[in-house]
Amino acid sequence: MAIIFALYGLLHYWIGLRGWQAFGHWVPAGQGWTYWATLVLLAAAYPLGRITEGKLPALLTEAMIRLGAYWLGALIYIVLLLGAVEAVLGLNRLLHFLPQHWLAAPQAAARAGMVAVALIAAIVAYGAWNARNPEVVRYEATIAKDAGEMKELKVAVVSDLHLGLLVHNGRLTRMVELVQAMEPDLVLLPGDVIDEDPGAFSEQEMQKTFGRLKPPLGIYAVPGNHEYIGGKWEEIFTHLEASGVRVLRDETVTVGGAVTIVGRDDLSRGRFTGEPRKELDELMARVNRAQPVLLMDHQPFHLEEAENQGVDVQLSGHTHRGQLFPGSLITGRLYENDWGLSTRGAMTAVVSSGFGTWGPPIRVGSRAEVVELKIRFTGPAGGGALPLSADKQ
Protein backbone atom coordinates (compact mmCIF):
# COMPACT_ATOMS: atom_id res chain seq x y z
CA MET A 1 0.00 0.00 0.00
CA ALA A 2 2.90 2.35 0.73
CA ILE A 3 4.27 1.80 -2.77
CA ILE A 4 0.83 2.35 -4.32
CA PHE A 5 0.29 5.62 -2.42
CA ALA A 6 3.80 6.79 -3.31
CA LEU A 7 3.18 6.15 -7.01
CA TYR A 8 -0.23 7.81 -6.73
CA GLY A 9 1.43 10.88 -5.19
CA LEU A 10 4.16 11.03 -7.84
CA LEU A 11 1.53 10.75 -10.56
CA HIS A 12 -0.29 13.78 -9.18
CA TYR A 13 2.98 15.69 -8.80
CA TRP A 14 3.69 15.12 -12.51
CA ILE A 15 0.18 16.27 -13.42
CA GLY A 16 0.56 19.26 -11.12
CA LEU A 17 3.82 20.34 -12.72
CA ARG A 18 2.41 20.14 -16.24
CA GLY A 19 -0.73 21.96 -15.14
CA TRP A 20 1.32 24.70 -13.51
CA GLN A 21 3.33 25.16 -16.73
CA ALA A 22 0.05 25.65 -18.59
CA PHE A 23 -1.94 27.72 -16.12
CA GLY A 24 0.43 28.87 -13.37
CA HIS A 25 0.78 32.37 -14.85
CA TRP A 26 -2.96 32.89 -14.19
CA VAL A 27 -2.54 32.31 -10.45
CA PRO A 28 -2.01 35.55 -8.46
CA ALA A 29 1.43 36.00 -6.92
CA GLY A 30 1.67 34.30 -3.55
CA GLN A 31 -1.42 32.19 -4.15
CA GLY A 32 0.28 29.17 -5.70
CA TRP A 33 -0.57 27.14 -2.62
CA THR A 34 -4.27 27.23 -3.59
CA TYR A 35 -3.46 25.45 -6.87
CA TRP A 36 -1.56 22.68 -5.12
CA ALA A 37 -4.09 22.43 -2.29
CA THR A 38 -6.87 21.91 -4.85
CA LEU A 39 -4.88 19.13 -6.50
CA VAL A 40 -4.25 17.46 -3.12
CA LEU A 41 -7.97 17.67 -2.32
CA LEU A 42 -8.92 16.02 -5.61
CA ALA A 43 -6.31 13.28 -5.13
CA ALA A 44 -7.31 12.55 -1.53
CA ALA A 45 -11.10 12.92 -1.79
CA TYR A 46 -12.02 9.35 -2.77
CA PRO A 47 -9.73 7.39 -0.42
CA LEU A 48 -10.50 9.76 2.47
CA GLY A 49 -14.23 9.48 1.81
CA ARG A 50 -14.08 5.69 1.87
CA ILE A 51 -11.89 5.58 4.99
CA THR A 52 -14.09 8.00 6.94
CA GLU A 53 -17.42 6.57 5.73
CA GLY A 54 -19.62 6.05 8.79
CA LYS A 55 -17.27 8.10 10.99
CA LEU A 56 -18.05 11.57 9.64
CA PRO A 57 -21.39 13.16 8.64
CA ALA A 58 -22.90 11.25 5.71
CA LEU A 59 -23.24 14.36 3.53
CA LEU A 60 -19.53 15.12 3.90
CA THR A 61 -18.30 11.62 3.11
CA GLU A 62 -20.73 11.30 0.19
CA ALA A 63 -19.49 14.61 -1.24
CA MET A 64 -15.86 13.47 -0.93
CA ILE A 65 -16.57 10.08 -2.50
CA ARG A 66 -18.55 11.60 -5.37
CA LEU A 67 -15.95 14.30 -6.10
CA GLY A 68 -13.10 11.82 -5.84
CA ALA A 69 -14.85 9.23 -8.02
CA TYR A 70 -15.30 11.67 -10.88
CA TRP A 71 -11.70 12.79 -10.47
CA LEU A 72 -10.48 9.18 -10.70
CA GLY A 73 -12.35 8.82 -14.00
CA ALA A 74 -10.86 12.04 -15.30
CA LEU A 75 -7.42 10.97 -14.06
CA ILE A 76 -7.29 8.03 -16.47
CA TYR A 77 -7.71 10.31 -19.47
CA ILE A 78 -5.42 13.01 -18.06
CA VAL A 79 -2.67 10.40 -17.80
CA LEU A 80 -3.34 9.05 -21.30
CA LEU A 81 -3.37 12.53 -22.81
CA LEU A 82 -0.32 13.77 -20.92
CA GLY A 83 1.51 10.56 -21.75
CA ALA A 84 0.82 11.13 -25.45
CA VAL A 85 2.04 14.74 -25.19
CA GLU A 86 5.21 13.65 -23.41
CA ALA A 87 5.85 11.05 -26.11
CA VAL A 88 5.38 13.60 -28.92
CA LEU A 89 7.65 16.12 -27.22
CA GLY A 90 10.27 13.44 -26.61
CA LEU A 91 10.23 12.42 -30.28
CA ASN A 92 10.40 16.05 -31.33
CA ARG A 93 13.61 16.51 -29.36
CA LEU A 94 15.11 13.78 -31.53
CA LEU A 95 13.46 14.46 -34.89
CA HIS A 96 12.56 18.18 -34.72
CA PHE A 97 9.30 17.85 -36.65
CA LEU A 98 7.28 20.45 -34.73
CA PRO A 99 7.60 24.10 -35.86
CA GLN A 100 9.76 25.90 -33.33
CA HIS A 101 7.50 28.95 -33.26
CA TRP A 102 4.65 26.73 -31.92
CA LEU A 103 6.72 25.68 -28.95
CA ALA A 104 8.19 29.12 -28.32
CA ALA A 105 4.87 30.99 -28.36
CA PRO A 106 4.22 32.44 -24.86
CA GLN A 107 0.62 31.16 -24.74
CA ALA A 108 1.24 27.78 -26.43
CA ALA A 109 1.16 25.77 -23.19
CA ALA A 110 -1.98 27.57 -22.00
CA ARG A 111 -3.81 26.93 -25.28
CA ALA A 112 -2.81 23.26 -25.25
CA GLY A 113 -3.89 23.00 -21.62
CA MET A 114 -7.29 24.55 -22.34
CA VAL A 115 -7.87 22.12 -25.20
CA ALA A 116 -6.87 19.20 -22.96
CA VAL A 117 -9.20 20.33 -20.14
CA ALA A 118 -12.10 20.76 -22.57
CA LEU A 119 -11.50 17.32 -24.10
CA ILE A 120 -11.29 15.57 -20.71
CA ALA A 121 -14.37 17.40 -19.43
CA ALA A 122 -16.28 16.25 -22.52
CA ILE A 123 -15.18 12.64 -22.00
CA VAL A 124 -16.23 12.68 -18.34
CA ALA A 125 -19.58 14.32 -19.15
CA TYR A 126 -20.29 11.77 -21.86
CA GLY A 127 -19.21 8.92 -19.57
CA ALA A 128 -21.55 10.11 -16.81
CA TRP A 129 -24.47 10.33 -19.25
CA ASN A 130 -23.61 6.95 -20.73
CA ALA A 131 -23.53 5.29 -17.30
CA ARG A 132 -26.96 6.70 -16.42
CA ASN A 133 -28.68 5.67 -19.65
CA PRO A 134 -28.77 1.87 -19.78
CA GLU A 135 -29.76 -0.12 -22.81
CA VAL A 136 -31.70 -3.36 -23.07
CA VAL A 137 -29.69 -6.06 -24.84
CA ARG A 138 -31.63 -9.05 -26.15
CA TYR A 139 -30.24 -12.54 -26.71
CA GLU A 140 -31.81 -15.86 -27.64
CA ALA A 141 -30.69 -19.42 -26.98
CA THR A 142 -32.12 -22.89 -27.35
CA ILE A 143 -31.66 -25.85 -25.01
CA ALA A 144 -32.15 -29.33 -26.41
CA LYS A 145 -33.95 -30.60 -23.32
CA ASP A 146 -37.53 -30.93 -22.16
CA ALA A 147 -38.80 -28.47 -19.59
CA GLY A 148 -42.19 -30.01 -19.00
CA GLU A 149 -44.97 -27.76 -20.21
CA MET A 150 -42.57 -24.83 -20.48
CA LYS A 151 -41.52 -24.21 -24.10
CA GLU A 152 -39.92 -20.82 -23.58
CA LEU A 153 -38.45 -18.92 -20.66
CA LYS A 154 -37.86 -15.16 -20.60
CA VAL A 155 -35.11 -14.19 -18.17
CA ALA A 156 -34.08 -10.69 -17.10
CA VAL A 157 -30.39 -10.69 -16.20
CA VAL A 158 -28.95 -7.74 -14.28
CA SER A 159 -25.38 -7.95 -13.01
CA ASP A 160 -23.13 -5.52 -11.16
CA LEU A 161 -25.63 -3.00 -9.86
CA HIS A 162 -23.14 -1.85 -7.18
CA LEU A 163 -25.94 -0.23 -5.20
CA GLY A 164 -24.67 2.31 -2.70
CA LEU A 165 -23.93 6.01 -2.42
CA LEU A 166 -23.15 6.52 -6.11
CA VAL A 167 -25.59 4.05 -7.66
CA HIS A 168 -28.58 5.12 -5.63
CA ASN A 169 -32.27 4.33 -5.37
CA GLY A 170 -33.12 6.43 -8.41
CA ARG A 171 -30.90 4.23 -10.55
CA LEU A 172 -32.42 1.10 -9.02
CA THR A 173 -35.88 2.46 -9.85
CA ARG A 174 -34.81 2.82 -13.50
CA MET A 175 -33.62 -0.79 -13.51
CA VAL A 176 -36.91 -2.00 -12.04
CA GLU A 177 -38.85 -0.09 -14.71
CA LEU A 178 -36.81 -1.64 -17.52
CA VAL A 179 -37.28 -5.13 -16.10
CA GLN A 180 -41.01 -4.63 -15.54
CA ALA A 181 -41.41 -3.58 -19.17
CA MET A 182 -39.92 -6.94 -20.25
CA GLU A 183 -42.48 -8.93 -18.24
CA PRO A 184 -39.92 -11.67 -17.54
CA ASP A 185 -40.69 -15.06 -16.05
CA LEU A 186 -37.54 -14.96 -13.94
CA VAL A 187 -35.01 -12.35 -12.74
CA LEU A 188 -31.39 -13.35 -12.16
CA LEU A 189 -28.74 -11.14 -10.53
CA PRO A 190 -25.23 -12.60 -11.08
CA GLY A 191 -23.36 -10.78 -8.32
CA ASP A 192 -22.19 -7.37 -7.05
CA VAL A 193 -25.73 -6.29 -6.26
CA ILE A 194 -24.76 -4.17 -3.23
CA ASP A 195 -21.42 -2.40 -3.17
CA GLU A 196 -19.58 -3.41 0.03
CA ASP A 197 -21.75 -1.56 2.58
CA PRO A 198 -25.55 -1.90 2.87
CA GLY A 199 -25.93 1.44 4.66
CA ALA A 200 -27.21 3.39 1.65
CA PHE A 201 -29.39 0.43 0.62
CA SER A 202 -31.14 0.61 3.97
CA GLU A 203 -31.27 4.40 4.31
CA GLN A 204 -32.72 4.90 0.83
CA GLU A 205 -35.25 2.09 1.36
CA MET A 206 -34.14 0.21 -1.74
CA GLN A 207 -35.86 -2.85 -0.32
CA LYS A 208 -39.21 -1.28 -1.28
CA THR A 209 -37.98 -0.65 -4.82
CA PHE A 210 -36.91 -4.26 -5.22
CA GLY A 211 -40.31 -5.26 -3.88
CA ARG A 212 -41.93 -3.90 -7.03
CA LEU A 213 -40.42 -6.78 -9.01
CA LYS A 214 -42.73 -9.78 -8.93
CA PRO A 215 -41.72 -12.22 -11.67
CA PRO A 216 -43.72 -15.48 -11.56
CA LEU A 217 -40.65 -17.67 -11.03
CA GLY A 218 -38.89 -15.38 -8.56
CA ILE A 219 -35.69 -13.36 -8.18
CA TYR A 220 -32.38 -15.09 -7.53
CA ALA A 221 -28.89 -13.74 -6.94
CA VAL A 222 -25.38 -14.97 -6.25
CA PRO A 223 -22.64 -13.12 -4.37
CA GLY A 224 -19.99 -11.17 -6.22
CA ASN A 225 -16.62 -10.09 -4.91
CA HIS A 226 -17.99 -6.72 -3.76
CA GLU A 227 -20.48 -8.32 -1.40
CA TYR A 228 -17.43 -9.67 0.45
CA ILE A 229 -14.90 -6.83 0.15
CA GLY A 230 -16.51 -4.60 2.79
CA GLY A 231 -16.73 -7.43 5.35
CA LYS A 232 -20.50 -7.06 5.77
CA TRP A 233 -21.66 -9.89 3.56
CA GLU A 234 -24.07 -11.45 6.05
CA GLU A 235 -25.79 -8.10 6.55
CA ILE A 236 -25.95 -7.61 2.78
CA PHE A 237 -27.50 -11.04 2.21
CA THR A 238 -30.07 -10.35 4.94
CA HIS A 239 -31.10 -7.12 3.22
CA LEU A 240 -31.43 -8.86 -0.15
CA GLU A 241 -33.49 -11.72 1.26
CA ALA A 242 -35.79 -9.18 2.94
CA SER A 243 -36.19 -7.55 -0.49
CA GLY A 244 -37.53 -10.76 -2.01
CA VAL A 245 -34.20 -11.79 -3.56
CA ARG A 246 -33.16 -15.37 -2.86
CA VAL A 247 -29.37 -15.46 -2.52
CA LEU A 248 -27.83 -18.74 -3.68
CA ARG A 249 -24.48 -19.52 -2.08
CA ASP A 250 -23.35 -22.82 -3.59
CA GLU A 251 -27.00 -23.89 -3.79
CA THR A 252 -29.39 -25.20 -6.40
CA VAL A 253 -33.10 -24.55 -6.85
CA THR A 254 -35.69 -25.77 -9.35
CA VAL A 255 -38.13 -23.28 -10.86
CA GLY A 256 -41.18 -24.01 -12.96
CA GLY A 257 -40.89 -27.64 -11.91
CA ALA A 258 -38.30 -28.33 -14.58
CA VAL A 259 -35.44 -25.77 -14.78
CA THR A 260 -32.55 -25.96 -12.33
CA ILE A 261 -30.68 -22.82 -11.27
CA VAL A 262 -27.21 -23.44 -9.86
CA GLY A 263 -25.87 -20.50 -7.86
CA ARG A 264 -22.13 -20.55 -7.25
CA ASP A 265 -20.63 -18.49 -4.48
CA ASP A 266 -18.00 -16.04 -5.66
CA LEU A 267 -14.45 -17.08 -6.42
CA SER A 268 -13.19 -14.56 -3.83
CA ARG A 269 -15.15 -16.10 -0.95
CA GLY A 270 -12.21 -18.03 0.48
CA ARG A 271 -10.01 -14.94 0.59
CA PHE A 272 -12.50 -13.09 2.79
CA THR A 273 -14.16 -15.84 4.82
CA GLY A 274 -11.39 -18.42 5.02
CA GLU A 275 -13.78 -20.99 3.57
CA PRO A 276 -13.54 -21.55 -0.19
CA ARG A 277 -16.58 -22.10 -2.36
CA LYS A 278 -17.59 -25.59 -3.43
CA GLU A 279 -16.36 -27.11 -6.65
CA LEU A 280 -18.81 -27.10 -9.53
CA ASP A 281 -18.81 -30.89 -9.88
CA GLU A 282 -19.91 -31.13 -6.24
CA LEU A 283 -22.85 -28.80 -6.91
CA MET A 284 -23.78 -30.58 -10.13
CA ALA A 285 -23.72 -34.00 -8.43
CA ARG A 286 -27.23 -33.39 -7.10
CA VAL A 287 -28.62 -31.88 -10.32
CA ASN A 288 -30.82 -33.72 -12.78
CA ARG A 289 -28.86 -33.00 -15.95
CA ALA A 290 -31.67 -34.29 -18.13
CA GLN A 291 -33.44 -31.04 -17.27
CA PRO A 292 -32.29 -27.54 -18.33
CA VAL A 293 -29.52 -26.16 -16.10
CA LEU A 294 -28.79 -22.45 -15.69
CA LEU A 295 -25.63 -21.51 -13.81
CA MET A 296 -24.94 -18.14 -12.20
CA ASP A 297 -21.25 -17.51 -11.53
CA HIS A 298 -20.21 -13.89 -11.01
CA GLN A 299 -16.74 -14.13 -12.56
CA PRO A 300 -16.65 -15.72 -16.03
CA PHE A 301 -13.47 -17.74 -15.57
CA HIS A 302 -13.05 -21.30 -16.91
CA LEU A 303 -16.17 -21.59 -19.06
CA GLU A 304 -14.93 -25.01 -20.09
CA GLU A 305 -15.63 -26.24 -16.56
CA ALA A 306 -19.33 -25.40 -16.88
CA GLU A 307 -19.45 -26.96 -20.35
CA ASN A 308 -17.88 -30.19 -19.10
CA GLN A 309 -20.36 -30.39 -16.22
CA GLY A 310 -23.37 -30.25 -18.53
CA VAL A 311 -24.47 -26.66 -17.84
CA ASP A 312 -26.75 -25.34 -20.57
CA VAL A 313 -26.51 -21.59 -19.91
CA GLN A 314 -23.97 -19.73 -17.76
CA LEU A 315 -24.74 -16.17 -16.68
CA SER A 316 -21.96 -13.91 -15.41
CA GLY A 317 -20.93 -10.28 -14.98
CA HIS A 318 -17.90 -8.82 -13.17
CA THR A 319 -16.00 -7.52 -16.21
CA HIS A 320 -17.99 -4.29 -16.76
CA ARG A 321 -16.52 -4.72 -20.25
CA GLY A 322 -13.64 -2.67 -18.91
CA GLN A 323 -16.04 0.18 -17.92
CA LEU A 324 -13.50 2.82 -18.97
CA PHE A 325 -11.64 2.48 -22.27
CA PRO A 326 -8.95 1.15 -22.69
CA GLY A 327 -10.10 -1.22 -19.94
CA SER A 328 -11.94 -3.33 -22.51
CA LEU A 329 -8.59 -4.21 -24.11
CA ILE A 330 -7.52 -5.69 -20.77
CA THR A 331 -10.74 -7.60 -20.04
CA GLY A 332 -10.71 -8.92 -23.59
CA ARG A 333 -7.36 -10.56 -22.84
CA LEU A 334 -8.27 -11.80 -19.35
CA TYR A 335 -11.51 -13.57 -20.22
CA GLU A 336 -12.54 -15.94 -22.96
CA ASN A 337 -15.77 -13.94 -23.13
CA ASP A 338 -15.71 -10.52 -21.45
CA TRP A 339 -19.06 -9.37 -22.84
CA GLY A 340 -21.98 -10.70 -24.85
CA LEU A 341 -23.09 -14.16 -25.91
CA SER A 342 -20.72 -16.99 -26.80
CA THR A 343 -21.05 -20.73 -27.18
CA ARG A 344 -19.05 -23.77 -26.14
CA GLY A 345 -20.51 -26.85 -27.71
CA ALA A 346 -24.12 -27.01 -26.52
CA MET A 347 -23.51 -24.46 -23.75
CA THR A 348 -24.36 -20.78 -24.05
CA ALA A 349 -22.45 -18.21 -21.98
CA VAL A 350 -23.81 -14.71 -21.44
CA VAL A 351 -21.58 -12.11 -19.80
CA SER A 352 -23.18 -8.76 -19.00
CA SER A 353 -21.32 -5.46 -18.85
CA GLY A 354 -23.48 -4.68 -15.82
CA PHE A 355 -25.97 -2.03 -14.82
CA GLY A 356 -23.98 0.04 -12.35
CA THR A 357 -20.41 1.24 -12.00
CA TRP A 358 -17.57 0.77 -9.56
CA GLY A 359 -15.30 3.66 -8.62
CA PRO A 360 -15.79 6.38 -11.24
CA PRO A 361 -19.55 6.66 -11.98
CA ILE A 362 -18.85 6.88 -15.69
CA ARG A 363 -18.62 4.50 -18.63
CA VAL A 364 -16.51 5.08 -21.73
CA GLY A 365 -16.37 2.28 -24.28
CA SER A 366 -19.05 0.22 -22.52
CA ARG A 367 -22.75 0.65 -21.85
CA ALA A 368 -24.83 0.06 -18.76
CA GLU A 369 -27.29 -2.67 -19.64
CA VAL A 370 -30.10 -4.98 -18.69
CA VAL A 371 -30.14 -8.32 -20.51
CA GLU A 372 -33.29 -9.94 -21.81
CA LEU A 373 -32.59 -13.61 -22.54
CA LYS A 374 -35.19 -15.77 -24.26
CA ILE A 375 -34.54 -19.49 -23.88
CA ARG A 376 -36.43 -22.02 -26.01
CA PHE A 377 -36.66 -25.66 -24.97
CA THR A 378 -36.70 -27.92 -28.02
CA GLY A 379 -36.40 -31.35 -26.43
CA PRO A 380 -33.52 -33.73 -27.15
CA ALA A 381 -33.98 -33.55 -30.93
CA GLY A 382 -32.17 -30.24 -31.40
CA GLY A 383 -30.73 -27.19 -29.73
CA GLY A 384 -27.69 -25.06 -29.19
CA ALA A 385 -27.26 -21.34 -29.03
CA LEU A 386 -28.81 -19.03 -31.56
CA PRO A 387 -26.63 -16.25 -33.01
CA LEU A 388 -26.08 -13.11 -30.97
CA SER A 389 -29.09 -10.84 -31.25
CA ALA A 390 -28.33 -7.22 -32.01
CA ASP A 391 -31.71 -5.94 -30.81
CA LYS A 392 -31.19 -3.10 -28.35
CA GLN A 393 -33.23 -0.24 -26.97
Secondary structure, DSSP 8 states (H G I E B T S, - for coil): -HHHHHHHHHHHHHHHHHHHHHHGGGS-TT-HHHHHHHHHHHHHHHHHHHHTTTTS-HHHHHHHHHHHHHHHHHHHHHHHHHHHHHHHHHHHHHH--S-HHHHH-TTHHHHHHHHHHHHHHHHHHHHHHHHTS-EEEEEEEEESS--TT--EEEEEE-----BTTTB-HHHHHHHHHHHHHH--SEEEE-S--B-S--HHHHHTTHHHHHTT---TT-EEE---HHHHHTS-HHHHHHHHHHTTEEE-SSEEEEETTTEEEEE---TTHHHHHSS----HHHHHTTS-TTS-EEEE-SS---HHHHHHTT-SEEEE---GGGSBTTHHHHHHHH-S-SSEEEEETTEEEEE---SS-SSSS--BSS--EEEEEEEEE--TT--EE------B-
